């Protein structure tokens, strides 16, 4: 389902892309995540992880946003990396400008809890796994909230459905062997 404006409001990016988006901004506001407030018991992170950039529309159902510093915004990104949250920029008026970034988890985010109800654009990157370096340990499967990675039950081998990859990069971040890289889509 495409949201207002003929394009999806949300898209996915890597944590490095999120860092560049943050560094390019002149100011920041923070608000609570509506998904986390709705579920009431996030198992991954704190509630205030929705970062808004200058010019972003106020989101009334998430409370009043408050100003934070660049250092605080980057600290939220570091927490997102540590807690394995997916960076999902959003845009209201044009697909070319990010208005903010949601840092989403698999236990609260409606995009993961209700697949198919909402749509989200894939990121600019896609995973590439080197089968020679992959130990098939399964670390990447636990963090692939999009269901692109699994272990084949018959032979125990890693199965990758690249068409399901959204390019968040969590699989590359957790791979102990460096077998997963992100390449332009």
Order of alpha helices (4+ residues) and beta strands (2+ residues): alpha-beta-alpha-beta-beta-alpha-beta-beta-alpha-beta-alpha-beta-beta-alpha-beta
